[in-house]
Amino acid sequence: MRIEPNTMTFTPLLAPAFAAYWFLNELDKFLHSTTLGNVAWYGNDRTEQFERYFSNIGMPNAPLHNILTFAGIVEVAVAIPFLLCGPLLLSLDFDRWNKGAHVMHFGLISSFAVFLGFIVLDVIAGDRAELLEHSIYLAVIAGSYAVMYLDSTLRAPQKNHPSQG
């Protein structure tokens, strides 16, 4: 089976979803309990949670503000590949689409690495609820990678078999 060149697939929908997720997650670190005009950004202040984490592992004086700022910067960095690949994945040209898929691959691998880091902290700090949440995100990344791989396989130009003339 092969996807016709002008057929839209799910992969282009994944890129803006991941970009939005990472940007919103990053904003949550800095805008929690803030009012933006008529919108109150409730968010989640992670300071108390991280104080508990680092206290549990024997580091009660950890520089929490710096750690949360660094996490926010990493989350922006992870969102960037998803922003860049979006327009490429909308292309009907296989080569442009394939470049977009490579950029998205980098974004998914980066997302996987970040969540793996979160999982390590969850296990060390003993936060099983966060561990479950971050493990679910890893499953979503794996499913997204599978969709992207399937799309890529179905879109690949067919090569003539040597026995075919």
C-alpha positions as CSV (number, residue, x, y, z in Angstrom):
1,M,0.0,0.0,0.0
2,R,1.2,3.5,-0.8
3,I,-0.1,6.9,0.1
4,E,-0.8,9.1,-2.9
5,P,1.3,12.3,-2.9
6,N,-1.6,14.6,-2.4
7,T,-3.0,12.7,0.6
8,M,-2.9,14.4,4.0
9,T,-1.9,12.2,7.0
10,F,-1.7,12.6,10.8
11,T,1.9,13.5,11.1
12,P,1.4,17.2,10.2
13,L,-1.1,17.4,13.0
14,L,1.3,16.1,15.6
15,A,3.9,18.9,15.2
16,P,1.7,21.8,16.3
17,A,0.3,19.7,19.1
18,F,3.8,19.0,20.5
19,A,4.9,22.6,20.0
20,A,1.8,23.9,21.8
21,Y,2.4,21.4,24.6
22,W,6.0,22.4,25.2
23,F,5.3,26.1,25.0
24,L,2.4,26.0,27.4
25,N,4.3,23.8,29.8
26,E,7.1,26.3,29.7
27,L,4.8,29.3,30.2
28,D,3.3,27.5,33.2
29,K,6.7,27.7,34.9
30,F,6.8,31.5,34.6
31,L,3.2,32.7,34.4
32,H,1.5,30.6,37.2
33,S,-0.8,32.7,39.3
34,T,-0.6,35.7,36.9
35,T,-3.3,37.8,35.3
36,L,-2.9,38.6,31.7
37,G,-5.5,41.2,30.9
38,N,-8.8,39.5,31.4
39,V,-7.3,36.0,31.6
40,A,-6.1,34.6,34.9
41,W,-3.3,32.0,34.3
42,Y,-3.8,29.7,37.2
43,G,-1.1,27.3,36.3
44,N,1.0,25.1,38.6
45,D,3.6,26.7,40.9
46,R,6.2,23.9,41.0
47,T,8.3,25.6,43.7
48,E,6.7,23.8,46.6
49,Q,6.8,20.5,44.7
50,F,10.5,20.9,43.9
51,E,11.3,22.1,47.4
52,R,9.9,18.7,48.6
53,Y,11.8,16.8,45.9
54,F,15.1,18.3,46.8
55,S,14.5,18.1,50.5
56,N,13.7,14.4,50.1
57,I,17.0,13.7,48.4
58,G,19.0,15.7,50.9
59,M,19.4,19.0,49.0
60,P,17.1,21.4,50.9
61,N,19.0,24.5,49.6
62,A,18.9,23.7,45.9
63,P,18.7,26.8,43.6
64,L,15.0,26.1,42.7
65,H,14.5,29.3,40.7
66,N,17.5,28.4,38.5
67,I,16.5,24.8,38.1
68,L,12.9,25.8,37.0
69,T,14.3,28.5,34.7
70,F,16.6,25.9,33.1
71,A,13.7,23.5,32.7
72,G,11.7,26.2,31.0
73,I,14.5,27.0,28.6
74,V,14.9,23.3,27.8
75,E,11.2,23.0,27.1
76,V,11.4,26.0,24.6
77,A,14.3,24.3,22.9
78,V,12.4,21.1,22.6
79,A,9.4,23.0,21.1
80,I,11.5,24.6,18.3
81,P,11.9,21.5,16.1
82,F,8.1,21.0,16.1
83,L,7.6,24.6,14.9
84,L,10.2,24.1,12.2
85,C,8.9,20.8,10.9
86,G,5.3,21.8,10.6
87,P,5.4,23.6,7.2
88,L,7.7,20.9,5.8
89,L,5.3,18.2,6.8
90,L,2.5,20.0,4.9
91,S,4.4,19.7,1.7
92,L,3.3,17.3,-1.0
93,D,6.9,17.0,-2.2
94,F,8.4,13.8,-0.6
95,D,11.8,15.3,-0.1
96,R,10.5,18.3,1.8
97,W,8.2,16.1,3.8
98,N,11.1,13.8,4.6
99,K,13.2,16.7,5.8
100,G,10.3,17.7,8.1
101,A,10.1,14.1,9.3
102,H,13.8,14.2,10.2
103,V,13.3,17.4,12.1
104,M,10.3,16.0,13.9
105,H,12.3,12.9,14.7
106,F,14.8,15.1,16.5
107,G,11.9,16.8,18.4
108,L,10.5,13.4,19.5
109,I,13.9,12.2,20.6
110,S,14.5,15.4,22.5
111,S,11.0,15.1,24.1
112,F,11.8,11.5,25.0
113,A,15.1,12.5,26.7
114,V,13.4,15.3,28.7
115,F,10.7,13.0,29.9
116,L,13.2,10.3,30.7
117,G,15.0,13.0,32.9
118,F,11.7,13.8,34.5
119,I,11.1,10.1,35.2
120,V,14.5,9.7,36.9
121,L,13.7,12.7,39.2
122,D,10.2,11.3,39.8
123,V,11.7,7.9,40.9
124,I,14.4,9.5,43.0
125,A,12.0,11.9,44.7
126,G,9.3,9.2,45.1
127,D,6.5,11.0,43.3
128,R,4.5,8.1,41.8
129,A,1.8,10.3,40.4
130,E,4.3,12.3,38.3
131,L,6.0,9.1,37.3
132,L,2.7,7.8,35.9
133,E,2.0,11.1,34.1
134,H,5.5,11.2,32.5
135,S,5.3,7.5,31.6
136,I,2.1,8.2,29.7
137,Y,3.8,11.0,27.9
138,L,6.5,8.6,26.8
139,A,3.8,6.3,25.4
140,V,2.4,9.2,23.5
141,I,5.8,10.0,22.1
142,A,6.3,6.3,21.1
143,G,2.8,6.3,19.4
144,S,3.6,9.5,17.6
145,Y,6.9,8.1,16.4
146,A,5.1,5.0,15.1
147,V,2.6,7.2,13.2
148,M,5.5,9.3,11.7
149,Y,7.4,6.1,10.7
150,L,4.3,4.6,9.1
151,D,3.6,7.8,7.2
152,S,7.2,7.9,6.1
153,T,7.2,4.3,4.9
154,L,3.9,4.7,3.0
155,R,5.1,8.0,1.4
156,A,8.5,6.7,0.3
157,P,9.0,6.6,-3.4
158,Q,8.6,3.0,-4.8
159,K,11.8,1.5,-6.0
160,N,11.7,-0.9,-8.9
161,H,12.6,-4.4,-8.0
162,P,15.6,-5.8,-10.0
163,S,13.4,-8.5,-11.5
164,Q,11.0,-5.8,-12.9
165,G,12.2,-4.4,-16.2
